[in-house]
Amino acid sequence: MLGVGIHPVQAGLYFLAFSFCDGSPLCSSKPISPTLCAAVRAAVQRIHDRGMVHGDLRNDNILVQVGASSSGSIVTPCQSVVLLDLGSAHAAAARQCTAEMRWLEELLSTAISS
C-alpha cells in the first residue's frame, strides 16, 4: 500500500502527498509476462470492484516496479504494478467497467506484440 497524506493548506484547500514509486511505464517493461498482465488486470479489477473506473488507462499510467521477494534463502525477482494518475477516476456503471477492461485488453495485447 502506498502512503498518502492529505494536508490542509488553508480553509477548504488541501494537497495530497504520495510515496515515491520507482519504476517504469508498462510499455518499457519487455517482455511483458502473463504474470505481469494478470497483475495489471487485478489492479484495474480492484478499482472496478469498488464501483469506480480509472478513466485514463494508458501505458504511462501503469507503473511496473521491479523488486525481489524472498522465501527462506531463495531470493527471486518480482514485478508489481502501481496505477498512476487517478485524477480522472469516477464512480461507474458496470458497462463502463466492462468497456475499460476491453480497452485494457487492447492495451496489453499491443504491449505484448510490440
Legacy VTK file of the C-alpha trace (Angstrom):
# vtk DataFile Version 3.0
C-alpha trace
ASCII
DATASET POLYDATA
POINTS 114 float
0.000 0.000 0.000
1.350 3.403 -0.936
1.469 6.090 1.702
-0.846 9.018 1.076
-1.083 12.143 3.157
-3.836 14.757 2.989
-2.571 18.074 4.287
-4.649 21.231 4.853
-3.180 24.402 3.388
-5.969 26.759 4.381
-9.717 26.513 4.935
-11.130 24.268 2.219
-7.786 23.851 0.412
-5.707 20.664 0.686
-2.818 18.972 -1.055
-2.079 15.281 -1.384
1.373 13.832 -0.775
2.127 10.350 -2.078
5.000 7.950 -1.505
7.677 7.914 -4.189
7.225 4.999 -6.587
10.299 3.939 -8.504
9.579 2.008 -11.674
8.983 2.299 -15.367
5.894 2.571 -17.587
4.324 -0.663 -18.767
5.428 -0.090 -22.373
9.112 -0.059 -21.355
8.850 -3.375 -19.489
9.868 -6.010 -22.001
8.963 -8.759 -22.189
5.541 -8.443 -20.638
4.889 -11.748 -18.951
1.494 -13.366 -18.398
2.071 -12.800 -14.672
2.548 -9.074 -15.235
-0.585 -8.923 -17.412
-2.508 -10.667 -14.633
-1.204 -8.127 -12.087
-2.372 -5.223 -14.281
-5.802 -6.825 -14.716
-6.065 -7.415 -10.959
-5.156 -3.800 -10.154
-7.817 -2.462 -12.522
-10.360 -5.019 -11.312
-9.743 -3.875 -7.749
-10.857 -0.354 -8.712
-13.886 -1.751 -10.560
-14.856 -3.873 -7.539
-15.216 -0.608 -5.648
-17.589 0.790 -8.272
-15.007 3.081 -9.910
-13.226 3.313 -13.254
-9.679 4.646 -13.675
-10.707 6.847 -16.585
-7.248 7.315 -18.121
-5.657 3.896 -18.606
-2.589 4.065 -20.813
0.979 2.789 -20.703
2.290 5.869 -18.891
-0.249 5.435 -16.089
0.708 1.824 -15.367
3.988 1.704 -13.451
5.933 -1.529 -13.165
8.154 -1.856 -10.126
10.899 -4.469 -10.063
11.941 -5.829 -6.737
12.804 -9.066 -5.047
10.907 -11.458 -2.869
12.476 -13.964 -0.600
11.397 -17.300 0.719
13.936 -18.605 3.174
17.328 -18.378 1.473
15.886 -18.114 -2.052
15.562 -14.607 -3.493
13.651 -14.209 -6.751
12.969 -11.117 -8.844
9.354 -9.961 -8.899
7.306 -7.240 -10.506
4.453 -5.273 -9.037
2.038 -2.848 -10.655
1.009 0.614 -9.496
-1.779 2.516 -11.232
-0.997 6.213 -11.514
-2.982 9.384 -12.211
-6.378 8.568 -10.831
-7.448 12.169 -11.366
-9.981 11.002 -13.942
-11.329 8.179 -11.758
-15.033 8.296 -11.067
-17.991 6.203 -9.976
-19.117 3.978 -12.784
-21.832 1.710 -14.032
-20.991 -1.917 -14.825
-20.939 -1.171 -18.574
-18.195 1.432 -18.059
-16.105 -1.107 -16.134
-16.610 -3.616 -18.958
-15.565 -1.033 -21.559
-12.455 -0.128 -19.550
-11.472 -3.816 -19.245
-11.922 -4.174 -23.018
-9.623 -1.178 -23.524
-7.124 -2.703 -21.073
-7.062 -5.960 -23.058
-6.282 -4.000 -26.238
-3.547 -2.089 -24.427
-1.989 -5.299 -23.091
-2.148 -7.111 -26.436
-0.469 -4.135 -28.137
2.222 -4.008 -25.450
2.886 -7.757 -25.742
3.145 -7.730 -29.524
5.364 -4.627 -29.832
LINES 1 115
114 0 1 2 3 4 5 6 7 8 9 10 11 12 13 14 15 16 17 18 19 20 21 22 23 24 25 26 27 28 29 30 31 32 33 34 35 36 37 38 39 40 41 42 43 44 45 46 47 48 49 50 51 52 53 54 55 56 57 58 59 60 61 62 63 64 65 66 67 68 69 70 71 72 73 74 75 76 77 78 79 80 81 82 83 84 85 86 87 88 89 90 91 92 93 94 95 96 97 98 99 100 101 102 103 104 105 106 107 108 109 110 111 112 113
